[in-house]
Amino acid sequence: MDRADAILKAVQRIYDAAASPDAWPGAVEAIAAAADGQRGSLLVEDQPQRRAELMIGWRWDPDHLSRMSAPGAPRTAPWAAGLPLGRAVRSLELKPERDFLRSDFYNQVVRPNGDFYGVVALVQQTPTHRSYVAVRRVLGAPDFADRDVAALQAVLPHLARTLELRRTIGIADLRLAGAMAVLDRIDLGLILCDAAGRPAYLNRRAEALVARPDGLTAGPAGIAAAQPEETRRLRHAVAMAAAAGAARPGLD
């Protein structure tokens, strides 16, 4: 799977989680894979209570994940407060390597998993909550390249939308609401189609986009762009995404 397909798969998994909170582990796995990471994590933390409302650790040691999920655990580094909102950053851009190795955060959070290099982002921030996503590599592996950082950056807007939806609707409502109703509340055009590119569902935003006469169309023959080459690439991307996700249920 090439990088573009991996990013597309990650975006799909993120929107799977919008409709089904049980899909978050798969979303974190796909995000890490898109950035060529060996581990991944997602944290939504109630800051005043120091409580993890959502804590996902892909390929984390289960006992370590349990410890880090406990109230009051040191889940975030003191220097995380300086993270720019919505931008993926290499971890050593925030703290020099020498200081990082001596820090409590490295020795209590990163090292027990056998990790070192990472790319991290502050995805969402409110007066009471912060959300972080991180992708890491094991100790001894090389640092992340620019293209890896760019891949994580590409999925951040989608992750931010889904986490905002989770916050405003609430987990209970997400479980009770139908998937289509949830997708209608996302402020992004979303078309669900089969492997041949034939649309099965368009949310309200997508319906408005295809109603315009100057670009994307979605009919019985399949989705199409303004130019034949763009249509070919679009349908190829859909077919690749469907093939990649055929082994698991979701919004493929």
N, C-alpha and C positions, 0 to 999 in steps of 0.2 A: 504494500500500500504506500503510495507516495504521500508527500507532506500535505498537499491540498486535500486529498481524500481523508487523511487522518484528522485534519481540522474539521472537515465537514462531518465526520463521524462524531467528533467531540461535541459539536453544536447540536447534532441530533440527540445525543445522549443527555445533554443538558435540558433540552425541551421534553425528553422523556420524563425527567425528574420533575418538570413543572406539573405534569399530570399524575405522576405516581412518585411520592416521596421515597418509596423503596428502591427507586432506580438511581439514587444518588451515588452509591458505590460504583456502578457502571459508568456514570458520568465522570467521576474523578479518575477512574482508570483510563478513560478515553482522553481526558485532558492531559494526563501525564504522558500518554503515548504520543499525542500530537506534538508535545515539546521534547520528545525523545528522552523522557525521564524514566527512572527506575522505581520511583515511589511517588505518591501524590497524596495531598491532604487538602481538606476543605474544613474551615472552621467558621461558624457563626456564633459569636460570643456576646452574651449579655454583660456589658462592661461593669455596671454598678454591682451586679451580683457575682461577677467573676464565674459565670456559669456558661458551659457550652450548650447552646440550644441545638446545634448540629455539629457533629465531629466525625469526619470520615477520614480514615487512613488506609490508603491502598498499599498493600504489601508492607504494612506496619506489623511489628511484633504485637500479637493480640494483648499480651499483658501490659505492654507499654502504652498501647492505645487506650486501654481501660484506665490506666493511671492518669493519662493526659486528659481524659474525659471527665475526671472527677472535679467537683467544685473547688475552685481555688488553685488548681494545678497551673504551673507556669507555662502556659501554652504559647505565649507570644514573647518575642524578645523585647527588652526595654526600648531598643532603637526602632521598633516597628512603628512607633508613633510618628516617625519621620517619613514613612512611606508615602509617596504621592498617590492620590486616589486614582484608581483605574489604569495604572501603568505597571507593567511587569518589569522587575528589577532583579539583577543578579544579587544574591545574598551578600557577596563580598564587596559590593558597591556601597553597602550600608555600614559595614564594619570591616576594618582591615583584618587580614587573615590571622595575624598574630594575636590580636585582641579577641577575635572570634573563638580561637582555640582555647582561650583562657576563660571565656564567658560561662556563666551558669547555664545560659540558654543552650549553648552547644553541648555541654556536658550532661545536662538533664533532659534535653528534648531531642537533639539531633543525633548525638553520639550513640545513645542506646539502640537506635535503629541501624547503626553502622553507616550513616550517611555523612556527606560533607557538603559538596557544592549544591546550590539550589537557585531556583528562580521563584520569586514570591511576588504577590500583588495584594494590595488592599482593594478589595472588590467593591465594598459598600461601607458607608459610614453614616450613622445617625447619632443623635445625642446619647442614645443608650446602647447601641449595637455596632459592632464592627465585624466584617466578614473578610476572611483571608483565603487565598488559594496558594498552595506551594507545590512545586515539583522538585524532586531531589535526585541526586545520584549517589551511589554508594562510595565510601571512602576508597580512594585509589582510581576512580573513574575520572575522566577529564571534565573540565568545566563546560558549561553550556555555551554553545555558539550563538552568534547573533540570530541565526535563523530559528533556533530553538526558543529564544526569548520572543521573537516575532510571532511564533506559533501560539504561545500562551497569550500574547497580547491580542491576537485575532479572536480568541474565544471569550475574552473578558466582557465585552458588551452584552453578549448573550447570557453569560453567567450572572451579570448584574441584573438584567431584566428578570431572570427567573427567580433570583433571591428576593428581589423587590416584590414580585408576585407572591412568593411564599410568605413574606412579611405582612403584606396587606390583606391577603385572603385568609391566611392562617392554615396550619397543617390540617386541622379537622375539616375545614371547608374543602381543602384540596382532595382529601380522601372521599368526601361525599359528592363533590361536583363531578360531572361527567368530563372526560378529557376534552371534548370539543368545546364545552363551555369555558374551560380553563384557557384553552388556546385562543379563544376569541378575545380574551382580556390582555393578551400580549400585544404590545405596541409595535409589532414587527410582522410583516407579511409572511405567512406560513402556508405552504402548499404541501399536502400529503399526497403522494402518488405512488403508483406501482413501479416495478423495475423498468417498464417500457416508457415511463414518463407520463402516463395517463393520470390525470388528477382525480383523487377520490374525495378530497376535502380542501376547502379554502377557508381560512379564517376571515374575519371581516376586513382586516387590513389588506389581505391578499386580494379579496374580491374588489376592493376599491382600486388597487393597482392594475389589475387586469382589465378593469372597465375603461381605463384610459386608452386612447387610440394610438399611443406612440411607443409601444414597447412590448412587454411580456403579454402573451396570450395563453389561455388554458382551456382547451376544448377536448372533445372525444378523441382526437388524433394525438393528443399529448400537449405538454407545455412547449412553447416556442418563443424564441427571442426575436428581435427585429431583423437580425441577419442570419442567413443559413449556417455560417460557421459558428456563431454564438449558440444557435439552437443545437448544433451537433455537440458542442462542448458541454452544454447544459444537460443534455440527455445522457451523455457519457458519465457525467458526475453523478447523476441520479442512479444510473445502473450500477456504478461502482459502489455507491453507498448502500444500495439494496443488497448487493452481493456480500458486502462486508458485514452487514447486520442480519443476514438471513438466519443465523443460528440462534438468535435471541429475539424475544418479543420487544416491541417498542413502537416508535412512530416512523419506521422506515418506509 
